[in-house]
């Protein structure tokens, strides 16, 4: 469909860009509907496609952007057409020698898909998933509060802590030019974050996000404040969206 933007235009910290080249782990892109999640993920996949010789699979419903193979080979599978459902698609991924997998927002059977996602991410595979959530904390809570059969909450916490690379949560805010500016919260996994996830103390992540800027972590409030200070966004638009800074 539309042209895929270069990843450097999004303003992601360098450490996050480096994680895109990881051989395994979990990257999460969150935000409410119409927050540009799909565009960001397309930029991430296209960066891999242009720079690395890898085999990737996407599981989408529907396919929104088509990728032309460059350095990588990308197999795009549409749920309900190429594969019955996300669970079957993920099982196929586990059986194949795949380097990276992208899964768009799963609205049904997330409890059945999640253990397979974490299993993929714990092996030799980079997994990129899309989750609806207004903050990094809400996104992680969505995962940890999922009731998975034969999978204890404690096991979920430890496995998530082990595989998590980072979380981006996005918001699009009307700007002075009549277009949209991207505000984003970026949480990069570090020792403190892993420890809090293992202990189930997700509510304490807010303070870590505020105090880990040197590691590439950015709070949503700081990102919005920078847009206001640069003159790109009017404070009134932020108030209309009930966003905190």
C-alpha positions as CSV (number, residue, x, y, z in Angstrom):
1,X,0.0,0.0,0.0
2,X,1.6,3.3,1.1
3,X,5.4,3.8,1.1
4,X,7.2,2.4,4.1
5,X,9.1,5.1,6.0
6,X,12.7,4.7,6.9
7,X,13.2,3.6,10.5
8,X,15.5,6.5,11.3
9,X,12.6,9.0,10.8
10,X,10.8,7.6,13.8
11,X,13.2,8.9,16.4
12,X,13.8,5.6,18.1
13,X,16.8,5.4,20.5
14,X,19.9,3.7,19.0
15,X,19.7,0.8,21.5
16,X,16.3,-0.1,20.3
17,X,17.5,-0.1,16.7
18,X,20.3,-2.5,17.7
19,X,17.8,-4.9,19.3
20,X,16.1,-5.2,15.9
21,X,19.2,-7.2,14.8
22,X,18.9,-9.6,17.8
23,X,18.7,-13.3,17.0
24,X,16.1,-13.9,19.6
25,X,13.8,-12.1,22.0
26,X,10.5,-10.2,22.1
27,X,9.8,-6.7,20.8
28,X,6.3,-5.3,21.5
29,X,4.7,-2.4,19.7
30,X,1.7,-1.0,21.5
31,X,-0.7,1.9,21.5
32,X,-4.5,2.4,20.9
33,X,-6.1,1.9,17.5
34,X,-4.9,4.4,14.8
35,X,-1.6,5.2,16.6
36,X,0.7,4.2,13.7
37,X,1.7,0.8,15.1
38,X,1.5,-1.0,11.8
39,X,3.6,1.7,10.1
40,X,6.3,1.4,12.8
41,X,6.4,-2.4,12.5
42,X,6.6,-2.1,8.7
43,X,9.7,0.1,9.1
44,X,11.2,-2.4,11.5
45,X,10.6,-5.3,9.1
46,X,11.9,-3.3,6.1
47,X,15.1,-2.4,8.0
48,X,15.7,-6.2,8.5
49,X,14.7,-6.8,4.8
50,X,17.2,-4.3,3.5
51,X,20.2,-5.0,5.7
52,X,20.1,-8.7,6.8
53,X,19.9,-12.1,5.2
54,X,17.1,-13.6,7.2
55,X,13.9,-15.6,6.8
56,X,10.8,-14.0,8.3
57,X,7.2,-14.9,8.6
58,X,4.3,-12.5,9.2
59,X,0.9,-13.6,10.6
60,X,-1.7,-10.9,9.8
61,X,-5.4,-10.3,9.6
62,X,-5.5,-8.7,7.1
63,X,-2.2,-8.1,5.3
64,X,-1.8,-4.3,5.2
65,X,1.6,-3.9,3.6
66,X,3.3,-6.1,1.1
67,X,7.1,-6.5,1.3
68,X,9.3,-7.1,-1.7
69,X,12.1,-9.5,-0.8
70,X,15.5,-7.7,-0.7
71,X,18.3,-9.2,1.5
72,X,15.7,-11.2,3.5
73,X,12.9,-13.6,2.4
74,X,9.6,-12.6,4.0
75,X,6.6,-15.1,3.9
76,X,3.4,-13.1,4.6
77,X,0.5,-15.3,5.8
78,X,-3.0,-14.0,6.1
79,X,-5.1,-15.5,8.9
80,X,-8.2,-17.3,7.4
81,X,-6.6,-17.5,4.0
82,X,-3.1,-19.0,4.2
83,X,-3.5,-20.4,7.7
84,X,-6.6,-21.2,9.8
85,X,-5.7,-19.1,12.9
86,X,-2.9,-17.6,14.9
87,X,-2.3,-20.7,16.9
88,X,-1.8,-22.9,13.8
89,X,0.4,-20.2,12.3
90,X,2.6,-20.0,15.4
91,X,2.9,-23.8,15.5
92,X,4.1,-23.8,11.8
93,X,6.7,-21.1,12.8
94,X,8.0,-23.3,15.6
95,X,8.5,-26.2,13.1
96,X,10.4,-24.0,10.6
97,X,13.9,-22.5,10.7
98,X,12.6,-18.9,10.9
99,X,14.7,-16.0,12.0
100,X,12.0,-13.5,12.8
101,X,8.2,-13.5,13.1
102,X,5.7,-10.6,13.2
103,X,2.2,-11.1,14.7
104,X,-0.4,-8.4,14.4
105,X,-3.0,-7.8,17.2
106,X,-4.5,-11.0,18.3
107,X,-8.2,-10.5,19.2
108,X,-9.2,-14.1,19.8
109,X,-7.4,-17.0,21.6
110,X,-4.6,-14.8,22.9
111,X,-4.4,-17.2,25.9
112,X,-3.6,-20.1,23.5
113,X,-1.2,-18.1,21.3
114,X,0.8,-16.4,24.1
115,X,2.8,-19.6,25.2
116,X,3.8,-20.2,21.6
117,X,4.9,-16.6,21.2
118,X,7.1,-16.8,24.3
119,X,8.5,-20.2,23.2
120,X,9.4,-18.7,19.8
121,X,11.1,-15.7,21.4
122,X,13.1,-17.9,23.8
123,X,14.6,-19.8,20.9
124,X,16.6,-18.5,17.9
125,X,13.9,-16.2,16.7
126,X,13.1,-12.5,17.1
127,X,9.4,-12.0,17.7
128,X,7.6,-8.7,17.0
129,X,4.0,-8.5,18.3
130,X,1.4,-5.8,18.2
131,X,-0.7,-5.2,21.4
132,X,-3.4,-2.6,22.1
133,X,-2.4,-0.7,25.2
134,X,-2.0,3.0,26.3
135,X,1.3,2.5,28.2
136,X,4.2,0.0,28.6
137,X,2.8,-1.0,31.9
138,X,-0.7,-1.7,30.5
139,X,0.8,-3.8,27.7
140,X,2.9,-5.9,30.1
141,X,-0.2,-6.3,32.4
142,X,-2.2,-7.6,29.4
143,X,0.4,-10.3,28.9
144,X,0.9,-11.2,32.6
145,X,-2.9,-11.3,33.4
146,X,-3.6,-13.7,30.5
147,X,-4.8,-17.0,31.9
148,X,-2.9,-19.6,30.0
149,X,-3.8,-23.3,30.5
150,X,-0.9,-25.4,31.9
151,X,1.1,-22.2,32.3
152,X,1.5,-20.7,35.8
153,X,1.6,-17.0,36.4
154,X,5.0,-17.3,37.9
155,X,6.3,-19.2,34.9
156,X,4.8,-16.5,32.7
157,X,6.6,-13.7,34.6
158,X,10.0,-15.4,34.5
159,X,9.8,-16.3,30.8
160,X,8.6,-12.8,29.8
161,X,11.5,-11.3,31.9
162,X,14.0,-13.5,30.1
163,X,12.8,-12.8,26.5
164,X,11.7,-9.2,26.6
165,X,13.9,-6.8,24.6
166,X,11.7,-3.7,24.7
167,X,8.3,-2.1,24.4
168,X,7.2,0.9,22.3
169,X,3.9,2.5,22.9
170,X,2.7,5.1,20.4
171,X,0.2,8.0,20.2
172,X,-0.5,10.3,17.2
173,X,-1.2,13.9,18.1
174,X,-2.5,16.6,15.7
175,X,0.2,19.1,15.1
176,X,0.5,22.8,14.0
177,X,0.8,21.8,10.4
178,X,-2.5,20.0,10.3
179,X,-0.8,16.6,10.2
180,X,0.1,14.2,13.0
181,X,3.1,14.0,15.2
182,X,4.3,10.8,16.8
183,X,4.7,10.6,20.6
184,X,6.2,7.4,22.0
185,X,7.1,5.7,25.2
186,X,10.1,3.4,24.9
187,X,10.9,0.8,27.6
188,X,14.2,-1.0,27.2
189,X,14.6,-4.1,29.2
190,X,17.4,-4.0,31.8
191,X,18.2,-5.7,35.1
192,X,15.8,-3.6,37.2
193,X,12.9,-4.2,34.8
194,X,13.5,-7.9,34.5
195,X,13.6,-8.2,38.3
196,X,10.3,-6.3,38.7
197,X,8.6,-8.4,36.1
198,X,9.8,-11.7,37.8
199,X,8.5,-10.4,41.1
200,X,5.2,-9.3,39.6
201,X,5.8,-5.6,40.7
202,X,4.6,-4.1,37.4
203,X,3.3,-1.0,39.2
204,X,6.9,0.0,40.1
205,X,8.0,0.1,36.5
206,X,6.9,3.8,36.2
207,X,9.8,5.0,38.4
208,X,12.2,2.9,36.4
209,X,10.9,4.4,33.1
210,X,11.4,7.9,34.6
211,X,15.0,7.1,35.7
212,X,16.5,5.0,32.8
213,X,16.9,7.6,30.1
214,X,20.6,6.8,29.7
215,X,19.6,3.3,28.7
216,X,17.2,4.5,25.9
217,X,14.0,4.5,27.9
218,X,11.6,7.4,27.2
219,X,8.4,8.2,29.1
220,X,5.3,9.2,27.1
221,X,5.0,12.4,29.2
222,X,8.6,13.4,28.3
223,X,8.0,12.6,24.6
224,X,4.8,14.8,24.5
225,X,6.6,17.6,26.4
226,X,9.3,17.6,23.8
227,X,6.8,18.0,21.0
228,X,5.2,20.9,22.9
229,X,8.5,22.6,23.6
230,X,9.6,22.3,20.0
231,X,6.4,24.0,18.9
232,X,5.1,21.1,16.9
233,X,2.1,20.3,19.1
234,X,-0.3,22.7,20.8
235,X,-0.9,21.9,24.5
236,X,-4.7,22.2,23.8
237,X,-4.5,19.1,21.6
238,X,-2.8,17.2,24.4
239,X,-5.6,18.2,26.8
240,X,-8.3,17.2,24.2
241,X,-6.8,13.7,24.1
242,X,-6.6,13.5,27.9
243,X,-2.9,12.8,27.8
244,X,-0.7,13.4,30.8
245,X,2.7,15.1,30.6
